[in-house]
Amino acid sequence: MSSTSVTETWSSRRADCSVEELFGLIGEEPFAILHGEGRWWVFAEGPLAVLEEPDPSGYVFSRRGEVPAMLPDFIGFATYEWGYGLDPLMPQALPKPFPFPDFHFTLYRRVLLFDREAGLRYEGLRSGPEAAPQRHLLPAGRTTPSWP
């Protein structure tokens, strides 16, 4: 099995981040935000690769610089409906009201980590595979649910 090489360069600096600043980072590229009451906030943008199966073993990471303690390699989600497919005894999942995939994890080109406890901002820049195709994006504008 061939592997995909991903190179990361990390830097850090003292910085606090407010909720407004975190959401103010959103630009034109596809992005992910992980925000909550915990120690870490994450902002990532510019998809490099998309996992559509739960197997990241084909990726080899080379990291340099001020590497943070937390490494958000692939960011995404697996739905309950995806779990239905794992157990043959489960009933078939109901149709979804929105066109989301059941499993979707993305490796992003640029990652910002905010360590709220230590007051540090880490920035990671990645190079590796070609930019990921823009799959599984919702149509522009407001989507109306089609509830069963």
N, C-alpha and C positions, 0 to 999 in steps of 0.2 A: 504494500500500500504506500503510495507516495504521500508526502506531507507538504503542507503549506507553511512557509516560513513567514512569521510576523515579527518585525523589529519595532521596539518601543523605545522612545526617549522621554524620560520623565524629568520634570523640574518642580521645585516647590518654592513658596514664599509665604510670609506671614500675610494673612488676609482673613477678614470676617466676611460673611456673605448673608445678606438679608433675603427673604423670600422674593421680594421685588427684583433684586439683582439676579437671583437664580433664574426666574422666569423671563427676565429681560435678556438673557443669553439666546433666546430662541430666535433663529434667523430663518433663512430660506431652505436649508437642508433638512432632511429627515433627522429626527432627534429622539432622545429618550431622557426623561428626568425621573430620578428616584429621590423623593422628598418625604420626610416624615419627622418624627420626634427624636430619632436616634442620633448617633454621633456623626454619621456620614450622609452627605448629600452628593448626588451624582448627576452630572450633565454630560451627555455624549451626543456627537453629531457626525454625519458623513459616513453612511454604511460602507464597510469594506467587504463584508461577507455575511451571508445569512445561513443559519443552520435550520434545516427543515426536518431534521431527525435528531434525536438526543445523543449525538456522538461527536464531540469536539476533538477526538483523539488524533485526527489528521492535521492538527495545527500545532506548530512548534513556536514558542515565544522566546525571543531574545530581548532582555530588558537591560537598560543602562540608565545611569543618572540617579536621581533621588527617588527611588522606587517606593511607593507608599506601602503600608502594611496590608491594605485591601486592594485586590486586583480584580476589577470588574471586566473580565474578558468578554463574555457574551452576555448581553442584556436582553431580556425578553419575557415571554410568558408561555405557559402551557395551560389550556383551558380544561374545565371539567369534562367537556365533550371529548377532548383528546384522551382523557383517562378512561372514558367509556370504551374506547377501542382497545385498551390494554387488557380488559377483563371480558372474556366471551360470555360470562353469565350476566353482565349488565345489559339492561334494555338499550335499544337504539336511542341515541340522543335526539332531542327535538330539534327541528330546524332553527337556525340562528336568525335573529332579527337584523343583524348587521353582518357585512361580509368580512369578518375577521377570520384569520386562519386559526386552527386549533393549537398549533405549535409554531413558535416564531422566536428565534434568538438571533441577535445581530451583533457583529463585531464592528465597533465604530472607529473611525479614523482619529478623531479628537475626543479625549476624555478629560473632564475636569472633576476632581474630587475635592470636596470641602470637608475637612476634618474639623467639625465644630467644637470639639473638646480641646484640641490643641491650637486652634486658630490658624490652621494652615490650608493653603490652596495648592493642590497638586495638578499639574497639567501633563498629560501624556499624549504624544503624537505617534501615530502608528503608520507604518508602511508595510506593504505585503501584497496581498491579492489585489486584482483589479477591483474597482468599485462595484459593489453589489447592485444587481438590477433592482429597480424600484417596484418590487412585487408587494402585493397585499396592502396597497395603500387605499384608503377610503376615497371615494370620489370627492371632488372639491365641493364646498358648500355644505349645507345641512342635510343629513341623512335621516329620513323618517323611518322609524321601526315598523316592521310588518309583523306584529304580534300574532301568534296563532289563535 
